[in-house]
Amino acid sequence: MTIRVIIAGFKGKMGQAAYQMVSEDASLTLAGLLDPFATEKEIDGVPVFNKKEDLIGLEADVWVDFTMPKVAYENTRFALENGFAPVVGTTGFTPEQIEELTDLSVEASLGGLIAPNFAIGAVLLMQFAAKAAQYFPDVEIIELHHDKKKDAPSGTAIKTAELIRETRASKHQGVADEEELLKGARGAEFDGFRIHSVRLPGLVAHQEVLFGAEGEGLTLRHDSYDRVSFMGGVNHAIKEVVKRNQLVYGLENLL
């Protein structure tokens, strides 16, 4: 069976990488392309749309979303309501939104995925960090991304922090009378530890998780140097969500 795919946000860099990946896989076919800034009516025979409402009734199986945080929730809800299994790489969802969308997917009996990161190495880093936190409760996260990224901290950093919280002995790091001479110098606090965000041109997506203990340290790091690093995970997700009947959060749930 050929899986018919819609790509929302196909004009962006991630959308373009997804377009290339789907085009090169004989088991996938492009059913439609969505982007509010598109001027084309079709590309290589694939219809192009500016509004998601124009996709109602389109014959498609999977909705791949690489848009922006401000529209990702509504897009994912729209996909589920119209029978498209969502594969969402856009970040910025609240826990309440993820819960609502999961419930909606169960009602619709549709699979789906919201993933902070599609790189297999990044997923492994999160798992390794959760394991290490059992033994090293003193931890900080540094995430580094390109200067066009709109949200901070990254979805990957938040997901990593959530996984660490599940295994780490609760602890508030730092001294009681710690003082920031410049506001924000210590980063954002999450469950007693800190997350730092770096935004610079030339970067793609990078993350370090630093653990410290008496007399030793442990550093875990993952680097995506090119957006093609995410496409293996997107490809796997497309092929998996059509077999499922519930949306999940995190690519590790489909591996």
Secondary structure, 3 states (H helix, E strand, C coil): CCEEEEEECCCCHHHHHHHHHHHCCCCEEEEEEECCCCCCCEECCEEEECCHHHHCCCCCCEEEECCCHHHHHHHHHHHHHCCCEEEECCCCCCHHHHHHHHHHHHHHCCCEEECCCCCHHHHHHHHHHHHHCCCCCCEEEEEEECCCCCCCCCHHHHHHHHHHHHHCCCCCCCCCCCCCCCCCCCCEEECCEEEEEEECCCCCEEEEEEEEECCEEEEEEEEECCHHHHHHHHHHHHHHHCCCCCEEECHHHHC
